[in-house]
């Protein structure tokens, strides 16, 4: 695993062992950041279900102002933040995503990314909580990685504006406001 662009380009990150964390492939990561390119510079970035932290680290490398990482196990992502030199721009919250979202009530993020375990119904639950607590800033974007055969979620004022499919995975991109 490595940072693919920005100020930390080429820095190697520690890859997870086992199957508990499945890092987003470089090709998918590049597509994700090409779609989100206009949202990243100066952004407050939220990386839910962070795993290795590679997506949030990539966002910081590409110019996000700060990032919040949420996961039940934060040892690997904390190590990767240090390897990339972004520990000072990050906040790490260890614990359940729902409790973390509730704790962040009143905060606003320009970009939210989530990549929870597939087939557990976590994306619809998380998006519902994000909408209920208003975590996505006006004009912001939310991206969710899911298995390509999972049903796309919908919640309150968050609407899908783009879908990018791969063999086993898909990215769903959301905005706040009126459906477009």
Secondary structure as UniProt FT lines:
FT   TURN            7..10
FT   HELIX           26..40
FT   TURN            41..42
FT   STRAND          44..48
FT   TURN            51..52
FT   HELIX           54..61
FT   TURN            62..63
FT   STRAND          66..71
FT   HELIX           75..84
FT   HELIX           87..89
FT   STRAND          90..94
FT   HELIX           97..103
FT   TURN            104..106
FT   STRAND          109..114
FT   TURN            118..119
FT   HELIX           122..133
FT   STRAND          136..147
FT   TURN            148..149
FT   TURN            156..157
FT   STRAND          158..165
FT   STRAND          169..176
//
